[in-house]
């Protein structure tokens, strides 16, 4: 009989410790959420930036490596999709992005959708091995990148 109360007390203590650990993890996650959102979107932009030159170079060769082009387009497309939800309200503190992304999001969201569509076109182009479509997709992505940087990125 004495083993049961000890087991019950031990199990209660384990539950309390577990709840405290989970509680502290949740608080830490909440405290770092804005920082994590900013870091995640910066990583997505970095992926896109790193892939632009190789995507362009791949299309400017005599013999296109469609598998390489496809791999780059896939990772860039995924980053573009992630960016469409990477600017939630309140994630502007500490960001280099201009406040108009959050105060007037319609045009920004349109540009983000156009960028994603450009990558979708590149994926289709890779599947069909269609040089013209691949170049149109890359041109669309490049144009939306430049447009966003001019309008929505702070220099400081």
C-alpha positions, -999 to +999 in steps of 0.1 A: +000+000+000+028+024+007+042+021-029+010+034-044+010+068-027+047+072-036+041+063-072+011+087-073+032+115-058+060+108-082+037+108-111+022+141-100+057+157-097+066+145-131+035+160-145+042+193-128+078+194-140+066+185-175+040+213-174+066+238-162+090+228-190+063+231-216+052+264-202+087+278-204+092+266-240+059+283-250+069+315-234+103+314-251+087+306-284+063+335-280+090+359-269+111+350-300+083+348-325+089+382-341+126+375-344+120+341-358+095+354-384+120+380-395+149+355-397+127+330-416+117+356-442+153+368-445+163+332-451+137+328-479+149+360-495+185+348-493+175+315-510+159+335-538+189+358-541+214+330-542+195+311-569+189+341-593+224+341-608+226+303-613+191+303-628+201+330-652+234+313-660+216+280-667+194+296-693+224+313-710+242+282-721+240+262-753+229+231-736+205+237-707+207+215-677+169+213-671+174+192-639+196+219-624+172+246-635+143+227-620+161+222-587+168+259-584+133+268-594+118+244-569+137+258-539+130+294-551+093+287-557+090+272-522+107+303-507+083+326-527+053+306-513+067+310-477+072+347-482+035+352-490+027+346-453+060+359-438+048+395-431+022+391-404+010+422-386+033+431-358+064+416-374+078+449-385+098+457-354+135+453-361+128+447-398+145+465-427+112+464-446+092+496-449+061+500-428+039+503-459+040+465-463+018+463-432-001+496-436-010+492-473-004+455-481-024+452-513+003+462-538+030+443-519+008+412-518+002+415-556+040+417-562+046+387-540+020+367-560+035+378-593+069+366-580+055+332-570+038+329-604+071+336-622+086+307-603+056+285-611+061+294-648+098+283-645+088+250-630+064+244-659+091+255-683+115+230-668+090+202-671+083+211-707+119+221-714+105+254-728+132+280-730+109+309-738+086+302-709+116+298-686+130+332-696+096+349-692+093+334-657+128+346-648+121+380-662+089+383-642+106+372-610+135+397-616+111+425-622+091+419-591+122+417-570+134+450-583+099+466-578+096+454-542+131+465-533+125+500-547+091+504-529+093+483-497+129+479-485+145+505-463+181+512-470+190+517-433 
